[in-house]
């Protein structure tokens, strides 16, 4: 019977999440699609390679900071602004206009990309490598490009161009859409008297080791999808695997389509080739002189597996895209569908419980749009989970209520036959069977909630939508810990006890959570072992201290869940006690 109720509860919960995912696909607002590139290269020819020779690696060397400023092309789009350096054709200044560094709206905006002259340099660069036997001169890191003029805007693409001594013109036509996607046409216009064959490449370069926020719970570093499979490599693994490679290559994969980039908790910079083009994608690491061994240059790059060719008088072109922005799920899903980018939503680290974590997020996201607040969404979601799990919980709490009624009988048996454990256990089980009590029933709701708890923690911790999401009163960021602290009398004393020890931080929400757990525990049968019973009395305090440093949104879920559990227990307990079938169990033998 219990297994059937468990299956029913799980089925209802999964059905709720699936319904939310379907509703989200239909009713949540979709991002505007990216602007199509103007068809200015109608004579373009995609080369198929020459003699099957393998492609060289994309350049792995860091760019030496220039001593003189380079001309720039400004970027002005709804969600991003910045500029492109005409020295080396680098997208190296990008600011996210909708995100601040802290919860304060007066704090600086997030700088996603920064030029090589900055200590924390991070940029995207485009280029070409000449095919073996070619004498064509390709533009390099110090090349000064010319621009078609004006700002790069959603309705105004720009063209960067440079011509080599042999009259071969290299052009990069850049466009940006309403969100975070850039499109790049890398053209080779051959006005020389001989065929030209080159390998177009692009790279994401990060010349520093960032602060890792997630530890084992979150992936940060090189990331890509190859052959439909997500491939993640930590910064430490990238350094380790790159040691024995002359080009600092830690990983390399040849595939048709896919994507490659570098991700952090909330932000992504990714290179996306045309999905019918065969590329070689790589992760690399290179030490930077004068810095610690791990604080070097990390790179994700791609280069065509075969060169593109331009006959005399012809044009060859390679088209790719660059995503540089916030990992907003609906935006990633939109690009995944419209541009057929495989598993692009996996840039958000939903983890092993992806099948559960993503629907939970979609449910919370939809509820937050309905109620205008993620905190209320968490509360409503918790109530809905309680309703979905009610068949299982009702059975469990009914059994626990009956255990309270038979507790005097169990105690009498333990005292009467304490010297005969086998007989004691036999008589106790006989009482349980006669009264319809399942001692293990209380574990089932806890087992069901473990994956839900972990998935919800992932959602609150990793999703950009939760970042700086306020609740009410003192909770200004559901993705951060409750800022109040009982150990400085909630701010009355001018010091922060958590600087002494992380355990000296317990806010209002964790206290409320522990209080609800305490009263819920009081309504549960006490463990038969006195030592275990005393330990259980401290569990609410232990949980409050442990969860105090967790995101406030997760503690809000647990607090709501504990209060609802307490109410359910009280109602079911009263129902069992008032039942006409309930009767005091005699302690006589």
ABEGO torsion letter per residue (X at the ends): XAAAAAAAAAAAAAAAAAAAAAAAAAABBBBBBBBBBBBABAABBBBAEBGGBBBBBBBABBBBBBABBBBBBBBBBAABBEBBBABGGBBABBBBAABBABABAABBBBBABBBAABABBBBBBBBBBBBBGBABBBBBAABBBBBAEEBBBAABBBBBBBBBAAGBBBBBBBBBBABABBBBBBBBBBABABBBBBBBBBBBBBABBBBBAAEAABBBEBBBBBGGBBBBBBAAAAAAAAAABAAGBABBBBBBEEBBBBBBAABBBBBBBBAABBBBBBBBBBBBBGBBAABBBBBBBBBBABBBBBBBGBBBBBBBBBBBEBBBAAAAAAAAAAAGBBGAAAABBAEAAAAAAAAAAAAAAAAAAAAGBAAAAAAAAAAAAAAAAAAAAAAAAAAAAAAAAAAAAAAAAAAAAAABAAAAAAAAAAAAAAAGBBAAAAAAAAAAAAAAAAAAAAAAAABAAABGBBBBEABABAABBBABBAAAGGGABBBBAAAABAAABBBAAAAAAAAAAAAAAAABBBBABAAAAAAAAAAAAAAAAAAAABBAAAAAAAAAAAAAAAAAAAAAAAAAAABAABBBBBABX
